[in-house]
Amino acid sequence: MALTVRGTLTYPTNINPDADADALYRATKGANTDEDAINAIIGHRSLKQRAEIREAYYRKYGKDLVEVLKGSTKGSYDSLCQTLFRSHIKILAYDLYKGMKGVGTNSTVLNEIICCCNNTEIYMLKKAYDEVLREYEPKKASQRSLEIDVAKEAKPPYETLLTRLLRGQRQEDAPEKIEQAQRSGNINLLVDQRMVGQDVRELQNAIAGSGKGDPEPFIRIFSDRSKYHVKAIWETWKKEMGRTLVASICEKFSDPLRTGLNTTIMALINLRLLLVCQFHESMYGLGTNDDSLIRLVCLRCEIDLYAIKQLYQEYFGKSLPEAIRSDTSGDYRKLLLILVEG
């Protein structure tokens, strides 16, 4: 199936930030909020344009538009409106902060964010998390960091995986080397097959026997090896073992390490398919994981949500908008569908 890689968000090339600010002022003034007017604007503006509107609103009315919307909206709809004004890396940092706040840690959010970031994103994520701490807990911010909070909230060996990923030291091929390999049609130029064979044997030995597996080689190899090296391990494993790495990991390890390892691997093998599965998981069973659904829509609607919709239909036999429509309600549903349907 040929995928059309583009976003679903529709927005004008040029906007009048002052006019949009005025319209949002009218929509939130008084006792009755005009949610349709809010949706018509923030649901059809890019992240950059929303930032311009926020600046115009403050200049004209002396108030932060995000705070105004927060006072005029409720629940998941409020969360979605706020998230639409955050930068992509700030969305990730805030959701990590929220996921580790209070009693119990949400391992789903740790997996969906930390296990899916490349080295550059990890670096930016740690800086953004520091900003979130200074914003929400200024008195404790100097004694905390993303690494410190993760080490406190997670337990080994799962904590070991997350901590190693947060080092941001995955081997990465130079862009020109990747381009050369793609031009030649030989991705094997990026891979040392001898080392791949060594890694596969070490991983096989780590799960040999009838007991539980040894997590150390899995954590080390899948935290440090390059994307194309991991893809070569994946293919070699399937050829030699007659099953996928995911199936082998599921048999030998328990959660949260099991899902952490599998998410890390699939983010390198096929990130877009992983995102499709995360969309499905956010709406599977009773209730909706609104934090996950909001994050996924806001992060991908300007990038590749159209392709994700195509894959969702192919794998689950149901359209993504249809799934959202049956799992959400009210103005929250309306705004989500504007972002997803375009």
C-alpha positions as CSV (number, residue, x, y, z in Angstrom):
1,M,0.0,0.0,0.0
2,A,1.5,3.4,-1.1
3,L,1.3,5.8,1.9
4,T,0.7,9.5,1.4
5,V,3.0,11.1,3.9
6,R,1.5,14.5,4.9
7,G,-0.3,16.0,7.8
8,T,-4.1,16.4,8.1
9,L,-4.2,19.9,9.6
10,T,-5.6,22.4,7.2
11,Y,-4.7,26.1,7.7
12,P,-4.4,29.3,5.6
13,T,-1.0,30.4,4.4
14,N,-1.4,33.8,5.9
15,I,-3.5,34.8,8.9
16,N,-4.4,38.0,10.8
17,P,-3.3,37.3,14.4
18,D,-5.0,40.4,15.7
19,A,-8.3,39.4,14.1
20,D,-8.0,35.9,15.5
21,A,-7.2,37.2,18.9
22,D,-10.3,39.4,18.8
23,A,-12.5,36.5,17.7
24,L,-11.1,34.4,20.6
25,Y,-11.7,37.2,23.0
26,R,-15.3,37.4,22.0
27,A,-15.6,33.5,22.1
28,T,-14.5,33.4,25.7
29,K,-16.1,36.6,27.0
30,G,-19.0,36.3,29.4
31,A,-20.7,33.2,30.9
32,N,-21.3,31.3,27.6
33,T,-18.2,30.1,25.8
34,D,-18.4,29.8,22.0
35,E,-16.6,26.5,21.5
36,D,-17.4,26.3,17.8
37,A,-15.6,29.7,17.3
38,I,-12.6,28.5,19.3
39,N,-12.4,25.3,17.3
40,A,-12.7,27.1,14.0
41,I,-9.6,29.1,14.8
42,I,-7.2,26.9,16.8
43,G,-8.3,23.8,14.8
44,H,-7.2,25.5,11.5
45,R,-4.0,27.1,12.5
46,S,-0.4,25.8,12.5
47,L,1.6,25.7,15.7
48,K,3.5,28.7,14.6
49,Q,0.3,30.6,13.8
50,R,-1.2,29.7,17.2
51,A,2.0,31.2,18.8
52,E,1.4,34.4,16.8
53,I,-2.2,34.6,17.9
54,R,-1.1,34.1,21.6
55,E,1.3,37.0,21.3
56,A,-1.3,39.2,19.7
57,Y,-3.8,38.3,22.4
58,Y,-1.4,39.3,25.2
59,R,-0.4,42.5,23.4
60,K,-4.1,43.5,23.0
61,Y,-5.7,42.2,26.2
62,G,-2.8,41.8,28.6
63,K,-3.7,38.2,29.4
64,D,-2.2,34.8,28.4
65,L,-4.6,33.2,25.8
66,V,-3.8,29.7,27.1
67,E,-4.9,30.7,30.6
68,V,-8.0,32.4,29.3
69,L,-8.9,29.2,27.4
70,K,-8.2,27.1,30.5
71,G,-10.7,29.2,32.4
72,S,-13.3,28.8,29.7
73,T,-13.0,25.1,28.9
74,K,-13.1,21.9,30.9
75,G,-11.8,18.3,31.0
76,S,-10.2,16.7,28.0
77,Y,-11.3,19.6,25.8
78,D,-9.3,22.0,27.9
79,S,-6.3,19.6,27.8
80,L,-6.5,19.5,24.0
81,C,-6.7,23.3,23.7
82,Q,-3.7,23.8,25.9
83,T,-1.6,21.1,24.2
84,L,-2.2,22.8,20.8
85,F,-0.2,25.8,22.0
86,R,2.8,23.7,23.2
87,S,5.9,23.0,21.1
88,H,6.3,19.3,20.2
89,I,9.1,18.7,22.6
90,K,7.3,20.6,25.4
91,I,4.3,18.3,24.8
92,L,6.5,15.3,25.5
93,A,8.2,16.9,28.5
94,Y,4.9,18.0,30.1
95,D,3.3,14.5,29.6
96,L,6.3,12.9,31.2
97,Y,6.1,15.3,34.2
98,K,2.3,14.6,34.5
99,G,2.9,10.8,34.1
100,M,5.3,10.7,37.1
101,K,3.5,13.2,39.3
102,G,1.6,11.8,42.3
103,V,1.2,8.2,43.4
104,G,2.2,5.6,40.9
105,T,4.0,6.1,37.6
106,N,2.4,5.7,34.2
107,S,4.8,3.4,32.4
108,T,2.8,3.8,29.2
109,V,3.8,7.4,28.9
110,L,7.4,6.6,29.7
111,N,7.5,4.0,26.9
112,E,5.6,6.1,24.3
113,I,8.0,9.0,24.8
114,I,11.4,8.0,26.0
115,C,11.6,4.7,24.0
116,C,10.7,6.5,20.8
117,C,13.2,9.4,20.8
118,N,16.4,9.7,18.9
119,N,19.6,11.3,20.4
120,T,18.7,14.8,19.4
121,E,15.2,14.5,20.8
122,I,16.5,13.0,24.1
123,Y,18.8,16.1,24.5
124,M,16.0,18.5,23.8
125,L,13.6,16.5,26.0
126,K,15.8,16.7,29.0
127,K,16.1,20.5,28.6
128,A,12.4,20.9,28.1
129,Y,11.7,18.8,31.2
130,D,13.9,21.2,33.2
131,E,11.7,24.1,31.9
132,V,8.5,22.2,32.9
133,L,10.0,21.7,36.4
134,R,10.9,25.4,36.7
135,E,7.3,26.3,35.6
136,Y,5.4,23.9,37.9
137,E,7.7,23.2,40.8
138,P,10.2,26.1,40.9
139,K,11.3,25.4,44.5
140,K,12.3,21.8,43.8
141,A,13.5,22.2,40.2
142,S,17.2,22.6,41.0
143,Q,17.3,19.2,42.8
144,R,15.5,17.4,40.0
145,S,15.9,16.3,36.4
146,L,14.3,13.9,34.0
147,E,17.0,11.3,34.8
148,I,16.6,11.7,38.6
149,D,12.8,11.5,38.4
150,V,12.9,8.4,36.2
151,A,15.4,6.6,38.5
152,K,13.1,7.4,41.4
153,E,9.9,6.3,39.8
154,A,11.0,3.2,37.9
155,K,12.6,0.0,39.2
156,P,15.4,-2.1,37.6
157,P,15.7,-3.6,35.1
158,Y,13.1,-1.3,33.5
159,E,14.7,1.7,35.1
160,T,18.1,0.5,33.6
161,L,16.6,0.6,30.1
162,L,15.1,4.1,30.5
163,T,18.3,5.5,32.1
164,R,20.4,4.1,29.3
165,L,18.1,5.5,26.6
166,L,18.2,8.9,28.4
167,R,22.0,9.0,27.9
168,G,21.2,9.6,24.2
169,Q,24.2,7.8,22.9
170,R,22.7,5.5,20.2
171,Q,25.1,5.0,17.3
172,E,23.9,7.1,14.4
173,D,25.1,7.1,10.8
174,A,26.0,10.3,9.1
175,P,23.3,11.7,6.8
176,E,25.6,11.6,3.8
177,K,26.4,7.9,4.5
178,I,22.6,7.0,4.7
179,E,22.0,8.9,1.5
180,Q,24.8,7.1,-0.3
181,A,23.4,3.7,0.9
182,Q,19.9,4.6,-0.2
183,R,21.1,5.8,-3.6
184,S,22.9,2.5,-4.2
185,G,20.0,0.5,-3.0
186,N,22.2,-1.3,-0.5
187,I,21.4,-0.4,3.1
188,N,23.8,-3.2,4.1
189,L,26.6,-0.6,3.6
190,L,25.5,0.9,6.9
191,V,25.7,-2.4,8.8
192,D,28.6,-4.6,10.1
193,Q,27.1,-8.0,9.5
194,R,29.8,-9.6,11.6
195,M,28.7,-7.5,14.6
196,V,25.1,-8.2,13.9
197,G,25.8,-11.9,14.1
198,Q,27.6,-11.5,17.4
199,D,24.7,-9.5,18.8
200,V,22.1,-12.1,17.7
201,R,24.1,-14.9,19.3
202,E,24.5,-12.9,22.5
203,L,20.7,-12.2,22.6
204,Q,19.9,-15.9,21.9
205,N,22.2,-17.0,24.7
206,A,20.4,-14.5,27.0
207,I,17.1,-16.2,26.6
208,A,18.3,-19.8,26.3
209,G,16.7,-22.3,28.6
210,S,13.3,-22.6,30.2
211,G,13.7,-19.8,32.7
212,K,13.4,-16.0,32.4
213,G,15.8,-14.2,30.2
214,D,18.8,-12.0,31.1
215,P,17.8,-8.4,30.3
216,E,21.3,-6.9,30.3
217,P,22.3,-7.7,26.7
218,F,18.8,-6.7,25.4
219,I,19.0,-3.3,27.2
220,R,22.6,-2.6,26.1
221,I,22.2,-3.6,22.5
222,F,18.8,-2.0,21.8
223,S,19.8,1.2,23.6
224,D,23.1,1.7,21.8
225,R,23.0,0.2,18.3
226,S,22.0,2.2,15.3
227,K,18.6,2.1,13.6
228,Y,19.9,0.1,10.6
229,H,21.9,-2.3,12.9
230,V,18.7,-3.0,14.8
231,K,16.8,-3.6,11.6
232,A,19.5,-6.1,10.6
233,I,19.2,-7.9,13.9
234,W,15.4,-8.0,13.4
235,E,15.7,-9.6,10.0
236,T,18.5,-12.1,11.1
237,W,16.5,-13.1,14.2
238,K,13.4,-13.8,12.2
239,K,15.4,-15.9,9.7
240,E,17.2,-17.9,12.3
241,M,14.5,-18.2,15.0
242,G,11.4,-18.4,12.8
243,R,9.7,-15.8,14.9
244,T,10.0,-12.1,15.6
245,L,12.0,-10.4,18.3
246,V,8.8,-9.1,19.8
247,A,7.5,-12.6,20.3
248,S,10.7,-13.8,21.9
249,I,10.8,-10.8,24.3
250,C,7.1,-11.3,25.3
251,E,7.9,-14.9,26.2
252,K,11.0,-14.2,28.4
253,F,10.3,-10.8,30.0
254,S,7.5,-9.3,31.9
255,D,6.1,-5.7,32.0
256,P,7.1,-3.0,32.1
257,L,10.5,-4.1,30.7
258,R,8.8,-6.2,28.0
259,T,6.8,-3.3,26.6
260,G,9.7,-0.9,27.0
261,L,12.0,-3.2,25.0
262,N,9.4,-3.9,22.3
263,T,8.6,-0.2,22.0
264,T,12.3,0.7,21.7
265,I,12.7,-1.8,18.9
266,M,9.6,-1.0,17.0
267,A,10.3,2.7,17.1
268,L,13.4,1.8,15.0
269,I,11.9,-0.8,12.8
270,N,8.6,0.9,11.9
271,L,7.8,4.0,13.9
272,R,4.7,4.9,11.9
273,L,3.2,1.4,12.5
274,L,4.0,1.7,16.2
275,L,2.1,5.0,16.3
276,V,-0.9,3.4,14.7
277,C,-0.8,0.8,17.5
278,Q,-0.5,3.5,20.1
279,F,-3.6,5.2,18.6
280,H,-5.5,1.9,18.8
281,E,-4.3,1.3,22.4
282,S,-5.4,4.8,23.5
283,M,-9.0,3.9,22.6
284,Y,-9.0,0.1,23.3
285,G,-11.3,-1.4,26.0
286,L,-13.2,0.6,28.5
287,G,-12.4,4.3,28.7
288,T,-10.0,6.4,26.7
289,N,-6.4,7.3,27.4
290,D,-7.0,10.9,26.6
291,D,-3.5,12.1,27.4
292,S,-2.1,9.6,24.8
293,L,-4.7,10.4,22.2
294,I,-4.2,14.1,22.5
295,R,-0.4,13.8,22.4
296,L,-0.5,11.6,19.3
297,V,-3.0,13.9,17.4
298,C,-1.1,17.1,18.3
299,L,2.3,15.7,17.4
300,R,1.4,14.1,14.1
301,C,-1.3,16.3,12.6
302,E,1.2,18.6,10.9
303,I,3.6,15.7,9.9
304,D,2.2,12.4,8.8
305,L,-1.2,11.8,10.3
306,Y,-2.7,11.2,6.8
307,A,-0.4,8.2,6.4
308,I,-1.1,7.0,9.9
309,K,-4.9,7.1,9.1
310,Q,-4.2,5.0,6.0
311,L,-2.4,2.4,8.0
312,Y,-5.0,2.4,10.8
313,Q,-7.7,1.6,8.3
314,E,-5.6,-1.2,6.8
315,Y,-4.7,-2.8,10.1
316,F,-7.9,-2.4,12.1
317,G,-10.6,-2.3,9.4
318,K,-12.0,0.9,10.8
319,S,-11.1,4.5,10.1
320,L,-9.2,6.6,12.7
321,P,-11.9,9.3,12.7
322,E,-14.6,6.6,13.2
323,A,-12.7,5.3,16.2
324,I,-12.3,8.7,17.7
325,R,-16.0,9.5,17.0
326,S,-17.2,6.4,18.9
327,D,-14.8,6.9,21.8
328,T,-15.1,10.7,22.5
329,S,-17.9,13.2,22.8
330,G,-18.8,16.9,22.8
331,D,-16.5,19.8,21.9
332,Y,-13.5,17.6,22.6
333,R,-14.6,15.2,19.8
334,K,-15.4,18.1,17.4
335,L,-11.9,19.6,17.8
336,L,-10.1,16.2,17.5
337,L,-12.0,15.4,14.3
338,I,-11.2,18.8,12.8
339,L,-7.5,18.1,13.4
340,V,-7.7,14.5,12.2
341,E,-10.0,14.9,9.2
342,G,-8.7,18.2,8.0
